[in-house]
Amino acid sequence: MKSYDYKKNGLLILGINGWVHGSHDMSAALIEVNNNECKILGCLEEEKVVGKKNIYDRFPVSSIKSLLKMYNLEPEDIDQIAVGWNYPKLYDDLSLAWPFANDEEIIQLLFGRKVNKLIPVTYIDHHKAHAASAYRASQFDCALCFVIDGNGERESYSVWRCEGDNISCVSSSDSESSLGFLFEATNLLIGFNNTDSGKTMGLAAYGAPVFGEVIKSYFDENISANGKFRDLYNKFRRFETPQNIMSFQMTGIRTWLSIFTNSLNIEQNIKEVDSFYDCEEKYKNVAASVQKVLEEKVLCEVQKWICVTGIHNICIAGGVGLNCTMNGKILQMPLVDDMFVQPASGDSGVALGAALERAYQLGRCSRIKGLFSPYLGSEIEDREVVLWCEQNGIDYIYRENAEDILVNSLCNNESIAVFQGRNEWGPRALGARSILSLPQEGKLDFINKKVKKRELGRPLGPSMLEEDAKILESNLKTYGRYMNIAYCTTKCNEKIASIIHVDGTYRPQFVNRKILDIYHNQLELLKKIYGNSIVINTSFNVDTPIIYNIKQAISFLEQREITKLFVNNRIIISKNRL
């Protein structure tokens, strides 16, 4: 891992997400702040660092260790710790005993040793941390931020008025009203994991929203659950374990599963879903119905709060904020001027949000200047890769600039992998740890089956230069740079068929030179030789978090149907030479 020359020039704030129980998406973010500048030094997600997907109930110890190592820091260099949940409030609300004698115990667990300094630990309300992660990373001076997730301490949806440096909540709905839990229950009903809301969103385009009115009958006219839902919820609540700080999550999911069974007459699917095309119609229709309800409820709220406040810039955060289709519909609204969706919208993002909010509380600069870069993780040096290859008998080619080989490989209809620069913050691969291919007809399911071991028909998103948006004839208000906004197009031909979903949308990364010049240069050369810069860009992984180290990358090359691995645009490892 590459380390950076660093001289401390302000307060170091460590933001974290993770807890001893009831937590997921563990992460750590390190920022340096003074009166005039707020700088992100690094952000890491625990599952990527340890190489295990969907880990629960732990502190982000490995992420913290890696961030400190990256900048040659010791725990004593940290000035503040900010947690992206208000755990004292949560424990108090549930009448549960606090599990630690003092902050020193927490600090020792975080750093893996006794720290010769008492570092203040501050707990930030979960939804405020989400809102801060989006607004304080956007370029807006004034915005409405909508946070939608499973739940915070008490809420599952909140609206924040953001002006200057201040963020204030203007509306919220409780955990019983959770659209996040509705999606998790739908995931389980269809036969996915409860965390697979992205799959349900993609499957929705194959169905019809025939169950929408029944599902909406459990909500008030606004976004809150009504009495009919709450009566059923309270029946299930009696059977939950009060010692579990997130027991209401399972209550919400069980309530919706009961509604699916009794009101829709649909039981949980026990078969593995290996194709979106062949998935049973009723499950496609439930996915479409839930997606439709989500969009209607959220768009109505966005419309209402724009009219109330007169604010037309929108920020989105929270796990449901990763719903690209919903985000695209919001951006299309005539009243919306511009939009920023936090790349790490899920709970990993609150590590950064908590750190930024703590900077504000301390009277320091708390907003990121310039375009937000998601490339905030670790970086591998050429010498590390070369040493690993030589020690393991792996053949490689070293070129000072391998763009021409990369582009020629793509033009030869090959699927390749890139591992370059710092890894991405959030669940989307954005050209740093990506599988790339031209998007001709037929490539969608080749990559789904042969490269990614994913369901047939599952959508893939493109990367492209901003100037090539015109090829898709899209009317863009803003260029989505993080693959979290879906755009509509009427354009589809055999050269781009594999990045256009069945509903006529695509989920792009518009690549900006200022954010990742190495990737921009590669796409620029592709455009020069091939005629356009549009490529399929999917995450470099199979059944694991996005690949984090060179050993994982070469193992992927050996096992899956890609031809070459390009490291730092200089080191080329070919499958036929392994």
VEXZANU-274060 format. One record per residue (C-alpha): residue in one letter; x, y, z. Coordinates in steps of 0.05 Angstrom, whole numbers. Layout:
REM VEXZANU-274060
<node 'A',<X,Y,Z>>,
...
//
This chain:
REM VEXZANU-274060
<node 'M',<0,0,0>>,
<node 'K',<26,68,-19>>,
<node 'S',<40,117,37>>,
<node 'Y',<36,192,29>>,
<node 'D',<81,248,53>>,
<node 'Y',<41,284,104>>,
<node 'K',<51,341,153>>,
<node 'K',<-5,356,200>>,
<node 'N',<-36,425,190>>,
<node 'G',<-100,424,229>>,
<node 'L',<-146,380,270>>,
<node 'L',<-150,306,251>>,
<node 'I',<-220,279,258>>,
<node 'L',<-233,204,251>>,
<node 'G',<-304,188,231>>,
<node 'I',<-329,117,240>>,
<node 'N',<-389,73,226>>,
<node 'G',<-391,7,264>>,
<node 'W',<-410,-20,332>>,
<node 'V',<-405,-83,373>>,
<node 'H',<-474,-105,353>>,
<node 'G',<-531,-82,309>>,
<node 'S',<-485,-51,256>>,
<node 'H',<-467,-61,183>>,
<node 'D',<-427,-25,129>>,
<node 'M',<-369,-12,176>>,
<node 'S',<-323,43,152>>,
<node 'A',<-273,97,172>>,
<node 'A',<-260,166,146>>,
<node 'L',<-202,212,163>>,
<node 'I',<-205,287,151>>,
<node 'E',<-160,346,168>>,
<node 'V',<-194,412,183>>,
<node 'N',<-175,482,201>>,
<node 'N',<-211,549,197>>,
<node 'N',<-204,554,121>>,
<node 'E',<-199,484,93>>,
<node 'C',<-231,416,100>>,
<node 'K',<-190,360,69>>,
<node 'I',<-208,287,63>>,
<node 'L',<-146,245,75>>,
<node 'G',<-179,178,63>>,
<node 'C',<-242,135,69>>,
<node 'L',<-244,60,73>>,
<node 'E',<-298,8,79>>,
<node 'E',<-283,-50,126>>,
<node 'E',<-311,-104,80>>,
<node 'K',<-263,-84,24>>,
<node 'V',<-202,-83,70>>,
<node 'V',<-217,-151,101>>,
<node 'G',<-245,-181,36>>,
<node 'K',<-310,-206,64>>,
<node 'K',<-378,-182,41>>,
<node 'N',<-434,-162,88>>,
<node 'I',<-397,-165,154>>,
<node 'Y',<-434,-143,216>>,
<node 'D',<-426,-122,288>>,
<node 'R',<-355,-98,293>>,
<node 'F',<-314,-34,295>>,
<node 'P',<-277,-15,231>>,
<node 'V',<-210,-34,262>>,
<node 'S',<-176,-56,197>>,
<node 'S',<-198,7,160>>,
<node 'I',<-172,52,216>>,
<node 'K',<-106,15,217>>,
<node 'S',<-98,22,141>>,
<node 'L',<-115,97,142>>,
<node 'L',<-63,110,196>>,
<node 'K',<-11,70,159>>,
<node 'M',<-26,107,95>>,
<node 'Y',<-5,173,128>>,
<node 'N',<47,145,177>>,
<node 'L',<4,166,236>>,
<node 'E',<-5,139,306>>,
<node 'P',<-71,137,345>>,
<node 'E',<-44,194,388>>,
<node 'D',<-45,239,326>>,
<node 'I',<-121,236,323>>,
<node 'D',<-155,296,356>>,
<node 'Q',<-228,276,352>>,
<node 'I',<-271,214,339>>,
<node 'A',<-340,222,310>>,
<node 'V',<-389,164,306>>,
<node 'G',<-444,163,253>>,
<node 'W',<-498,140,302>>,
<node 'N',<-523,171,366>>,
<node 'Y',<-515,106,405>>,
<node 'P',<-527,137,474>>,
<node 'K',<-595,162,450>>,
<node 'L',<-611,94,419>>,
<node 'Y',<-593,56,482>>,
<node 'D',<-632,105,525>>,
<node 'D',<-694,100,480>>,
<node 'L',<-693,24,486>>,
<node 'S',<-678,26,561>>,
<node 'L',<-615,-15,550>>,
<node 'A',<-551,-12,591>>,
<node 'W',<-492,24,559>>,
<node 'P',<-441,-31,543>>,
<node 'F',<-377,8,560>>,
<node 'A',<-349,34,625>>,
<node 'N',<-317,94,592>>,
<node 'D',<-291,122,526>>,
<node 'E',<-222,93,538>>,
<node 'E',<-251,23,527>>,
<node 'I',<-281,44,460>>,
<node 'I',<-216,78,438>>,
<node 'Q',<-175,17,456>>,
<node 'L',<-221,-27,415>>,
<node 'L',<-217,20,355>>,
<node 'F',<-141,23,354>>,
<node 'G',<-125,-46,381>>,
<node 'R',<-82,-19,437>>,
<node 'K',<-83,29,496>>,
<node 'V',<-77,100,470>>,
<node 'N',<-35,149,510>>,
<node 'K',<-85,205,501>>,
<node 'L',<-159,214,516>>,
<node 'I',<-190,227,448>>,
<node 'P',<-260,259,453>>,
<node 'V',<-314,214,424>>,
<node 'T',<-376,248,396>>,
<node 'Y',<-440,214,372>>,
<node 'I',<-476,245,313>>,
<node 'D',<-549,231,298>>,
<node 'H',<-550,180,242>>,
<node 'H',<-592,218,193>>,
<node 'K',<-554,283,206>>,
<node 'A',<-490,245,190>>,
<node 'H',<-522,221,125>>,
<node 'A',<-544,291,108>>,
<node 'A',<-476,320,123>>,
<node 'S',<-442,267,80>>,
<node 'A',<-482,292,20>>,
<node 'Y',<-490,367,29>>,
<node 'R',<-421,381,56>>,
<node 'A',<-391,343,-2>>,
<node 'S',<-434,377,-54>>,
<node 'Q',<-417,443,-87>>,
<node 'F',<-484,473,-67>>,
<node 'D',<-489,534,-21>>,
<node 'C',<-563,518,-10>>,
<node 'A',<-599,452,-19>>,
<node 'L',<-653,405,7>>,
<node 'C',<-624,339,30>>,
<node 'F',<-669,277,31>>,
<node 'V',<-645,219,74>>,
<node 'I',<-681,153,62>>,
<node 'D',<-657,87,93>>,
<node 'G',<-678,29,137>>,
<node 'N',<-674,69,201>>,
<node 'G',<-635,117,243>>,
<node 'E',<-644,124,319>>,
<node 'R',<-717,141,310>>,
<node 'E',<-729,157,237>>,
<node 'S',<-727,124,169>>,
<node 'Y',<-737,186,127>>,
<node 'S',<-717,258,139>>,
<node 'V',<-713,325,102>>,
<node 'W',<-658,374,116>>,
<node 'R',<-653,447,98>>,
<node 'C',<-581,462,83>>,
<node 'E',<-558,535,77>>,
<node 'G',<-486,558,82>>,
<node 'D',<-454,515,136>>,
<node 'N',<-518,499,173>>,
<node 'I',<-560,436,167>>,
<node 'S',<-628,432,201>>,
<node 'C',<-683,379,200>>,
<node 'V',<-751,403,175>>,
<node 'S',<-788,337,172>>,
<node 'S',<-781,263,188>>,
<node 'S',<-819,197,191>>,
<node 'D',<-809,141,242>>,
<node 'S',<-778,72,234>>,
<node 'E',<-845,39,225>>,
<node 'S',<-853,78,160>>,
<node 'S',<-787,52,131>>,
<node 'L',<-784,46,56>>,
<node 'G',<-717,13,67>>,
<node 'F',<-750,-44,106>>,
<node 'L',<-802,-50,51>>,
<node 'F',<-747,-61,1>>,
<node 'E',<-709,-110,46>>,
<node 'A',<-773,-151,54>>,
<node 'T',<-783,-150,-21>>,
<node 'N',<-712,-174,-33>>,
<node 'L',<-725,-234,13>>,
<node 'L',<-793,-248,-19>>,
<node 'I',<-762,-252,-88>>,
<node 'G',<-706,-298,-65>>,
<node 'F',<-648,-248,-59>>,
<node 'N',<-609,-230,3>>,
<node 'N',<-640,-175,45>>,
<node 'T',<-583,-128,24>>,
<node 'D',<-596,-138,-51>>,
<node 'S',<-641,-78,-63>>,
<node 'G',<-602,-61,-126>>,
<node 'K',<-624,-127,-156>>,
<node 'T',<-697,-113,-139>>,
<node 'M',<-691,-44,-171>>,
<node 'G',<-664,-76,-235>>,
<node 'L',<-716,-131,-235>>,
<node 'A',<-772,-79,-228>>,
<node 'A',<-764,-59,-301>>,
<node 'Y',<-786,-129,-323>>,
<node 'G',<-852,-126,-285>>,
<node 'A',<-916,-87,-280>>,
<node 'P',<-936,-48,-216>>,
<node 'V',<-1002,-86,-208>>,
<node 'F',<-995,-90,-132>>,
<node 'G',<-980,-16,-122>>,
<node 'E',<-1048,4,-95>>,
<node 'V',<-1049,-52,-44>>,
<node 'I',<-979,-33,-19>>,
<node 'K',<-998,41,-17>>,
<node 'S',<-1059,24,25>>,
<node 'Y',<-1012,14,84>>,
<node 'F',<-987,86,80>>,
<node 'D',<-1019,153,94>>,
<node 'E',<-1023,202,37>>,
<node 'N',<-954,224,56>>,
<node 'I',<-894,179,67>>,
<node 'S',<-914,152,136>>,
<node 'A',<-944,84,152>>,
<node 'N',<-1017,86,171>>,
<node 'G',<-1056,54,228>>,
<node 'K',<-1070,-10,190>>,
<node 'F',<-995,-22,182>>,
<node 'R',<-978,-1,253>>,
<node 'D',<-1029,-50,283>>,
<node 'L',<-996,-107,247>>,
<node 'Y',<-926,-81,263>>,
<node 'N',<-942,-79,337>>,
<node 'K',<-965,-151,336>>,
<node 'F',<-897,-173,310>>,
<node 'R',<-861,-125,356>>,
<node 'R',<-883,-164,417>>,
<node 'F',<-840,-223,395>>,
<node 'E',<-775,-185,384>>,
<node 'T',<-716,-187,432>>,
<node 'P',<-710,-120,467>>,
<node 'Q',<-636,-130,479>>,
<node 'N',<-623,-125,405>>,
<node 'I',<-614,-51,389>>,
<node 'M',<-638,-63,317>>,
<node 'S',<-696,-110,332>>,
<node 'F',<-746,-63,300>>,
<node 'Q',<-711,-76,233>>,
<node 'M',<-732,-149,234>>,
<node 'T',<-801,-127,258>>,
<node 'G',<-810,-82,197>>,
<node 'I',<-786,-136,149>>,
<node 'R',<-832,-189,180>>,
<node 'T',<-891,-143,177>>,
<node 'W',<-883,-131,102>>,
<node 'L',<-871,-205,89>>,
<node 'S',<-936,-219,125>>,
<node 'I',<-971,-168,81>>,
<node 'F',<-943,-200,18>>,
<node 'T',<-968,-268,41>>,
<node 'N',<-1037,-247,66>>,
<node 'S',<-1055,-187,22>>,
<node 'L',<-1020,-206,-43>>,
<node 'N',<-1023,-282,-33>>,
<node 'I',<-949,-288,-50>>,
<node 'E',<-901,-332,-10>>,
<node 'Q',<-826,-325,-7>>,
<node 'N',<-790,-354,-67>>,
<node 'I',<-747,-414,-47>>,
<node 'K',<-715,-421,-116>>,
<node 'E',<-650,-388,-134>>,
<node 'V',<-661,-330,-183>>,
<node 'D',<-609,-339,-238>>,
<node 'S',<-645,-299,-292>>,
<node 'F',<-685,-236,-291>>,
<node 'Y',<-718,-259,-356>>,
<node 'D',<-744,-324,-326>>,
<node 'C',<-761,-299,-256>>,
<node 'E',<-834,-314,-240>>,
<node 'E',<-881,-259,-262>>,
<node 'K',<-910,-247,-193>>,
<node 'Y',<-841,-231,-165>>,
<node 'K',<-825,-184,-222>>,
<node 'N',<-891,-149,-210>>,
<node 'V',<-879,-142,-135>>,
<node 'A',<-811,-111,-151>>,
<node 'A',<-844,-63,-201>>,
<node 'S',<-898,-46,-151>>,
<node 'V',<-851,-30,-94>>,
<node 'Q',<-807,11,-140>>,
<node 'K',<-868,50,-164>>,
<node 'V',<-891,64,-92>>,
<node 'L',<-822,87,-73>>,
<node 'E',<-818,135,-132>>,
<node 'E',<-888,163,-121>>,
<node 'K',<-878,175,-47>>,
<node 'V',<-809,206,-52>>,
<node 'L',<-824,250,-113>>,
<node 'C',<-886,276,-78>>,
<node 'E',<-843,295,-18>>,
<node 'V',<-790,328,-62>>,
<node 'Q',<-844,369,-97>>,
<node 'K',<-876,390,-31>>,
<node 'W',<-811,413,2>>,
<node 'I',<-786,451,-59>>,
<node 'C',<-852,489,-58>>,
<node 'V',<-848,501,17>>,
<node 'T',<-775,525,18>>,
<node 'G',<-763,552,-51>>,
<node 'I',<-698,511,-54>>,
<node 'H',<-687,475,-120>>,
<node 'N',<-620,438,-110>>,
<node 'I',<-627,367,-83>>,
<node 'C',<-580,322,-44>>,
<node 'I',<-594,249,-31>>,
<node 'A',<-565,201,21>>,
<node 'G',<-584,138,59>>,
<node 'G',<-584,67,33>>,
<node 'V',<-647,78,-9>>,
<node 'G',<-609,137,-40>>,
<node 'L',<-571,85,-81>>,
<node 'N',<-636,73,-121>>,
<node 'C',<-613,100,-188>>,
<node 'T',<-682,96,-220>>,
<node 'M',<-713,139,-165>>,
<node 'N',<-656,188,-169>>,
<node 'G',<-665,195,-243>>,
<node 'K',<-739,210,-235>>,
<node 'I',<-723,263,-183>>,
<node 'L',<-673,296,-230>>,
<node 'Q',<-725,298,-286>>,
<node 'M',<-773,338,-243>>,
<node 'P',<-783,409,-272>>,
<node 'L',<-774,441,-204>>,
<node 'V',<-706,408,-192>>,
<node 'D',<-647,450,-216>>,
<node 'D',<-589,404,-197>>,
<node 'M',<-574,343,-156>>,
<node 'F',<-518,310,-117>>,
<node 'V',<-522,238,-94>>,
<node 'Q',<-469,217,-44>>,
<node 'P',<-429,159,-76>>,
<node 'A',<-428,123,-8>>,
<node 'S',<-501,135,6>>,
<node 'G',<-507,74,49>>,
<node 'D',<-485,70,121>>,
<node 'S',<-412,69,104>>,
<node 'G',<-421,142,84>>,
<node 'V',<-439,165,154>>,
<node 'A',<-366,157,175>>,
<node 'L',<-349,215,130>>,
<node 'G',<-413,252,148>>,
<node 'A',<-400,246,223>>,
<node 'A',<-329,273,214>>,
<node 'L',<-354,332,173>>,
<node 'E',<-410,348,222>>,
<node 'R',<-361,346,280>>,
<node 'A',<-316,396,243>>,
<node 'Y',<-377,442,238>>,
<node 'Q',<-391,434,313>>,
<node 'L',<-319,453,328>>,
<node 'G',<-324,516,286>>,
<node 'R',<-277,491,233>>,
<node 'C',<-287,489,157>>,
<node 'S',<-335,431,144>>,
<node 'R',<-348,432,69>>,
<node 'I',<-308,401,13>>,
<node 'K',<-287,450,-41>>,
<node 'G',<-288,430,-115>>,
<node 'L',<-316,367,-147>>,
<node 'F',<-323,310,-98>>,
<node 'S',<-274,254,-113>>,
<node 'P',<-295,184,-93>>,
<node 'Y',<-223,159,-101>>,
<node 'L',<-207,161,-27>>,
<node 'G',<-181,91,-11>>,
<node 'S',<-114,57,-15>>,
<node 'E',<-66,55,-73>>,
<node 'I',<-17,1,-94>>,
<node 'E',<53,19,-119>>,
<node 'D',<84,-12,-181>>,
<node 'R',<142,-41,-142>>,
<node 'E',<93,-80,-97>>,
<node 'V',<60,-110,-158>>,
<node 'V',<125,-127,-192>>,
<node 'L',<153,-159,-129>>,
<node 'W',<90,-201,-119>>,
<node 'C',<91,-224,-192>>,
<node 'E',<164,-244,-189>>,
<node 'Q',<156,-280,-123>>,
<node 'N',<97,-319,-150>>,
<node 'G',<122,-333,-220>>,
<node 'I',<72,-288,-254>>,
<node 'D',<93,-261,-322>>,
<node 'Y',<80,-188,-336>>,
<node 'I',<96,-131,-384>>,
<node 'Y',<116,-63,-360>>,
<node 'R',<100,-2,-403>>,
<node 'E',<106,70,-382>>,
<node 'N',<39,82,-414>>,
<node 'A',<-6,23,-431>>,
<node 'E',<-66,61,-457>>,
<node 'D',<-56,37,-529>>,
<node 'I',<-55,-37,-508>>,
<node 'L',<-116,-26,-463>>,
<node 'V',<-156,8,-519>>,
<node 'N',<-135,-43,-571>>,
<node 'S',<-157,-99,-524>>,
<node 'L',<-225,-66,-518>>,
<node 'C',<-231,-56,-593>>,
<node 'N',<-215,-130,-602>>,
<node 'N',<-279,-144,-562>>,
<node 'E',<-241,-167,-500>>,
<node 'S',<-265,-158,-429>>,
<node 'I',<-209,-131,-385>>,
<node 'A',<-196,-107,-314>>,
<node 'V',<-165,-43,-289>>,
<node 'F',<-133,-33,-220>>,
<node 'Q',<-108,38,-217>>,
<node 'G',<-101,95,-168>>,
<node 'R',<-138,97,-102>>,
<node 'N',<-198,52,-94>>,
<node 'E',<-269,79,-96>>,
<node 'W',<-310,102,-36>>,
<node 'G',<-379,69,-40>>,
<node 'P',<-407,8,-74>>,
<node 'R',<-398,29,-147>>,
<node 'A',<-333,15,-185>>,
<node 'L',<-315,79,-222>>,
<node 'G',<-255,62,-264>>,
<node 'A',<-205,48,-209>>,
<node 'R',<-225,-24,-194>>,
<node 'S',<-268,-41,-255>>,
<node 'I',<-283,-92,-308>>,
<node 'L',<-288,-58,-376>>,
<node 'S',<-315,-80,-443>>,
<node 'L',<-347,-50,-505>>,
<node 'P',<-423,-50,-498>>,
<node 'Q',<-444,-86,-561>>,
<node 'E',<-506,-129,-563>>,
<node 'G',<-494,-195,-527>>,
<node 'K',<-442,-169,-479>>,
<node 'L',<-492,-158,-423>>,
<node 'D',<-504,-231,-409>>,
<node 'F',<-434,-253,-428>>,
<node 'I',<-408,-209,-371>>,
<node 'N',<-465,-229,-324>>,
<node 'K',<-453,-303,-334>>,
<node 'K',<-380,-312,-353>>,
<node 'V',<-347,-255,-316>>,
<node 'K',<-390,-237,-257>>,
<node 'K',<-432,-300,-241>>,
<node 'R',<-494,-255,-238>>,
<node 'E',<-566,-263,-258>>,
<node 'L',<-579,-260,-333>>,
<node 'G',<-613,-195,-353>>,
<node 'R',<-585,-156,-294>>,
<node 'P',<-567,-86,-319>>,
<node 'L',<-497,-60,-328>>,
<node 'G',<-477,13,-328>>,
<node 'P',<-430,51,-374>>,
<node 'S',<-372,99,-366>>,
<node 'M',<-363,153,-418>>,
<node 'L',<-335,222,-430>>,
<node 'E',<-385,278,-416>>,
<node 'E',<-383,298,-490>>,
<node 'D',<-411,230,-510>>,
<node 'A',<-477,240,-474>>,
<node 'K',<-503,267,-540>>,
<node 'I',<-496,197,-571>>,
<node 'L',<-552,175,-525>>,
<node 'E',<-593,237,-540>>,
<node 'S',<-605,250,-466>>,
<node 'N',<-627,318,-441>>,
<node 'L',<-580,327,-382>>,
<node 'K',<-587,377,-326>>,
<node 'T',<-525,351,-292>>,
<node 'Y',<-472,298,-307>>,
<node 'G',<-478,240,-258>>,
<node 'R',<-407,220,-240>>,
<node 'Y',<-418,163,-192>>,
<node 'M',<-466,114,-228>>,
<node 'N',<-523,130,-181>>,
<node 'I',<-571,168,-227>>,
<node 'A',<-610,134,-283>>,
<node 'Y',<-622,174,-347>>,
<node 'C',<-673,161,-402>>,
<node 'T',<-655,151,-475>>,
<node 'T',<-693,133,-538>>,
<node 'K',<-627,114,-571>>,
<node 'C',<-607,41,-575>>,
<node 'N',<-567,3,-627>>,
<node 'E',<-524,-58,-629>>,
<node 'K',<-461,-18,-610>>,
<node 'I',<-490,5,-543>>,
<node 'A',<-546,-46,-530>>,
<node 'S',<-513,-76,-468>>,
<node 'I',<-516,-12,-427>>,
<node 'I',<-589,5,-442>>,
<node 'H',<-638,-27,-393>>,
<node 'V',<-705,-55,-415>>,
<node 'D',<-740,8,-390>>,
<node 'G',<-698,52,-435>>,
<node 'T',<-652,78,-380>>,
<node 'Y',<-578,76,-369>>,
<node 'R',<-538,89,-306>>,
<node 'P',<-475,125,-327>>,
<node 'Q',<-410,149,-299>>,
<node 'F',<-393,213,-336>>,
<node 'V',<-317,215,-328>>,
<node 'N',<-286,282,-311>>,
<node 'R',<-211,293,-320>>,
<node 'K',<-206,332,-255>>,
<node 'I',<-229,272,-214>>,
<node 'L',<-191,214,-247>>,
<node 'D',<-146,235,-304>>,
<node 'I',<-117,165,-317>>,
<node 'Y',<-186,138,-334>>,
<node 'H',<-205,200,-373>>,
<node 'N',<-142,192,-416>>,
<node 'Q',<-159,119,-430>>,
<node 'L',<-230,135,-452>>,
<node 'E',<-204,194,-493>>,
<node 'L',<-158,148,-533>>,
<node 'L',<-215,98,-541>>,
<node 'K',<-258,153,-571>>,
<node 'K',<-202,173,-619>>,
<node 'I',<-193,101,-644>>,
<node 'Y',<-263,71,-638>>,
<node 'G',<-307,133,-649>>,
<node 'N',<-337,139,-579>>,
<node 'S',<-316,129,-507>>,
<node 'I',<-375,87,-482>>,
<node 'V',<-354,24,-444>>,
<node 'I',<-389,-24,-398>>,
<node 'N',<-360,-11,-328>>,
<node 'T',<-377,-62,-275>>,
<node 'S',<-345,-75,-208>>,
<node 'F',<-282,-117,-204>>,
<node 'N',<-309,-174,-160>>,
<node 'V',<-349,-238,-157>>,
<node 'D',<-386,-255,-93>>,
<node 'T',<-337,-211,-54>>,
<node 'P',<-328,-137,-41>>,
<node 'I',<-294,-98,-96>>,
<node 'I',<-223,-125,-103>>,
<node 'Y',<-173,-92,-56>>,
<node 'N',<-105,-124,-69>>,
<node 'I',<-63,-153,-125>>,
<node 'K',<-70,-226,-102>>,
<node 'Q',<-146,-221,-107>>,
<node 'A',<-140,-187,-175>>,
<node 'I',<-96,-241,-206>>,
<node 'S',<-139,-296,-176>>,
<node 'F',<-199,-264,-212>>,
<node 'L',<-159,-261,-277>>,
<node 'E',<-144,-336,-271>>,
<node 'Q',<-216,-357,-257>>,
<node 'R',<-261,-312,-297>>,
<node 'E',<-270,-295,-371>>,
<node 'I',<-227,-233,-376>>,
<node 'T',<-164,-230,-417>>,
<node 'K',<-119,-178,-384>>,
<node 'L',<-107,-140,-320>>,
<node 'F',<-79,-69,-325>>,
<node 'V',<-47,-43,-261>>,
<node 'N',<-35,32,-256>>,
<node 'N',<-37,36,-332>>,
<node 'R',<34,9,-333>>,
<node 'I',<34,-64,-313>>,
<node 'I',<-1,-114,-359>>,
<node 'I',<-16,-185,-338>>,
<node 'S',<-48,-230,-390>>,
<node 'K',<-88,-292,-377>>,
<node 'N',<-53,-330,-434>>,
<node 'R',<14,-318,-400>>,
<node 'L',<-5,-341,-330>>,
//
